[in-house]
Amino acid sequence: MASSWIQSNRQVFENKSPSVDTWNDIRPSGHSLTSLIKNPPPYCHGTVALASFTAVVWLLHKLFSNQEEESFEIEQGCLPYYQALPPSQREVLIGRELYLNQVYRIQTFRTENLNRLLDQINFKVKDENELIQGLASYRITDNPTYQQSFQYEPPKIDHDLRVTYHRSLNFFRTSFLDHIEKVESL
């Protein structure tokens, strides 16, 4: 906006400057709203042209478009999310939620969603193709590569609906670790 105001002063572009008659006269700045309208800055022309082009394209699209708005709710006959979870992932989700709730008093699922998940604990699908393929969430701890790389076993529920959790990490034994144990035993 400031550059528009500066460019509206014609003293910059024309060799005319208002004169003063006495020493205490105030020199006129040359800025006025009418000078801005009469002599707009160069980029205003581009802005007006772009806005006009956009309006024409929008208007033509509205006038000549016979297509109805598409619905994005596509029904593909899929199972609901909690039923489509593979049983192992269902056990991990429930186990993690119950573990976090018992130990840290943290709730990551809303109560109604946890109840839906618990209702589906014994759900069996007729066709394995109806299950979610791959990972069902974006949690990094659900990723098998992460679990193998860091020897992480998430909390799970067992067949008695008890939470099982391994507190220690299972490291692979290497010759280096064997060497450390031999040195410590000496």
N, C-alpha and C positions, 0 to 999 in steps of 0.2 A: 504494500500500500504506500509506503514511504517513497519508493522509486516512482510510483505513478504520480505522486504529488510533485516530486522533483522534476519529472519530465513534463509536467503540465506548465512549468514556468517557461515562457517563450523567450526569456532573456538568454537562455542557454543556446537556443537554436536560431535566434534572430539577433542581429546587432542593434537591438533597441533596448535602451534602459531608461526608465522614467527619471526625469530630472527633479531636482528639488530647488525651490526658489530661495529659501532662507536656511540658515544654519540649524534651526531647530525643527525643520520639517522632517517628517518620517518618510523615508523612501518606501514606496509601494513595493511589495514583494513580487508582484506579477502572478501570484497564485490566486486562482479563483475556481469555483466549481464550473463556471461556464467555460473557462479555458481548458479544463480537463475534459469536458464533453466535446468541445470543438476540436481539440488536438489530443486525442488519446495516445498513450504510449504504444509503440509498435507491437508488443506482445499481446495487447488487448485484441487486436485483429485476429490473431491465431486462436485465442481463447474463444472468441465469438464464433469463428469458423468451426472449431471442434464441437462446441455445444450445439450449433445448428446441425452439423452432420449427424451427431448422436441422436438428436431429436427426430430427424428425418428417418434414420434407420429404424428407430423404435416405432415410429408411426407406421411405416411401411410394414414392419413385422406384425403389428397389431391388426392392420387392415387386411392383409393378404394371407394371414396365417389361419388356416382352417383346422389345424390340429387342436385337439382338446388337450387339456393339461394331463400329463401322465401321472398316474399314481405310483408312488415309490414303495408302496406296501405290496410287495410281490409275495404271493402265497405259493410256496413250492412243496407243500405237504411235509415239511420238516417237523420233527418233534420239538417240543419246547426245550429250552436250553438245559434245564436241570435233568430232563429225561435223556437228552442227547449226549450228556457227559459219559465218557467211559467210566465203568465202576471204580477203577483205580484212581482216577482224578476226582471222582465224587468223594471217595474215602479221604483223599488228601485235603480237599477243600473243607470238609466237615472237621477232620482232625485238627487242621491248622486253626480254624475258627474257634473250636472248643479249647484248644491249648492256649491260644492267645487270651481268650476270655478267662480261663481259670488262673493262669499264671500272672498275666499282666493287666487284667481287667480291660482289655482292648477289644472292641467290637468292630470288625471290618465289614460284616454283612449286616444289612438291616434285619430286624427280627423276622419280618414276614418272608424275606428271601431265604433266611436260614431255615425257617420252618418248611418252605417249599423244598429246599434241598434235603432236609431230613425226611420229608415224606417220600422222596424218590430213592431212598437208600437201598431198597430191595427191588427196585424196578429193573426188569429184564427186557431188553429189546428183542423183537422177533428177528430182525435183520441187522447184522453188524454194520452194514453200509449206512444205517441211519444214525450211527454215532458220529460225534465230531472227530474229524481226522486231524491229527497233530495236537497242538496245545489249545486248551480251552480258555486260557487267560493270558495276560501279558506279564504276569509275575515271573521274574527271572528265576525264582526258585522252582518253578514248575518245569523249567527247561531241562530235559535229560542230559544235555551236554554240560550244563552247569552242575547238575547233581553228580555226574561222573567226575568232572574236573576237580571239584572241591569235596568230593565224598560226602555230600549232603543227603541226609535222609529226612524228608519232611515229616511232621507229625501226621499220623493216620489213625483211623478208627479200626478196631479189629471186629471180628464177628460178634463180639459181646457188646459192641458200641462203647468200648473203652478206648481212650486216647493212648496210643503208644508213641513214644518219642525216644530216640537214641541221643543221649547227651554227649557222647564222645564221638569224635571223628574217627573214621576208619582209614588209616593211612596205609598205602602199599608199602610193603617191606622192600627195602632196597639194600644193596650191599653197603651203602654209606650208613644207613641206620643200623645195620648189623654190626658194622665197625664201631659205631658209637657205643652200642651196648657192650661189646667186648672190652672197650677201653674203660667203661664205667665199672665193669665187674672186676677189674684188676685192682 
